[in-house]
Amino acid sequence: MKAYDLGFGVEVRALQTKTLYGEPLPGDGAVQAGWTGPWGPAIRPAQWPRSSITGLPMSHALTLRLPSDYQRRGSDLSAISFFTAGNFTETPPPRPLVPDPESDDPFLRELAGLEHHPEEVLLNDIIDGQFALIWLADTEFAAGPVAPPAEVRRPGEHLYDDGGCFWDPDSEFDAGDTAWLVERPDPNAGKTPSESHVGDYRPLYDENTEMQPWATALFGRSHLGGTSFHLQSVPEGLTPYYLELEEIAGLNFGTGNAQIDLESGVFDWAC
């Protein structure tokens, strides 16, 4: 089993990690595997993930076709899309949202016609931030990127101070990039992340709590599998089949990173 680095850029020779360090990744063997930015996969507009608090569409962060080892829902679901509701927390509406297909409010009419994608997994963090992961069929991946749902609110209505919706004029979102996968020279590929220093998982730090040289060379990259660079502790239940994301494409992890496990469903981020 292999581990993979994610790179982001228009061309292989311009591959970038898009981390604080902007370190170029080797282009040799890189495979175009998806995209970042506001446009999402080819799902129906009614299936676009929504905040359960405000009803507003989540923002698309990443769509990625997975190597076969990471297709943990089977080869029929070969890709994933990851969405974020925006800020750490969201302000509830002043009164409950009541979807109504007969309402004179176009936003409430739209809410009445929404449906969950059959492979959508809603993710909540410890501070009630909302995210979503959708497992995609080949056709849903191949037909993207697709524009997000169009604005339907009447001027001045259903506005919230979380700043997390791409409909809001003061929100800033990356225009997006091509995503690439390139094999990662990681001694922990195929191993379950651990902090116990027991077994064959190689720890990040030596006996002097200095980061190992091989780990320093891998630090700061979004990646599939291999060594976890979690900011606090290894999330309980993390398996070898996880995606670790640095802050890319409008994600807000407070200068931290996230782990999304494709086998166990564990989701955690820390800073």
Summary of the structure (lengths in Angstrom):
residues: 271
radius of gyration: 19.2
end to end distance: 28.8
largest distance: 66.7
contacts: 825
relative contact order: 0.23
helix: 9%
strand: 26%
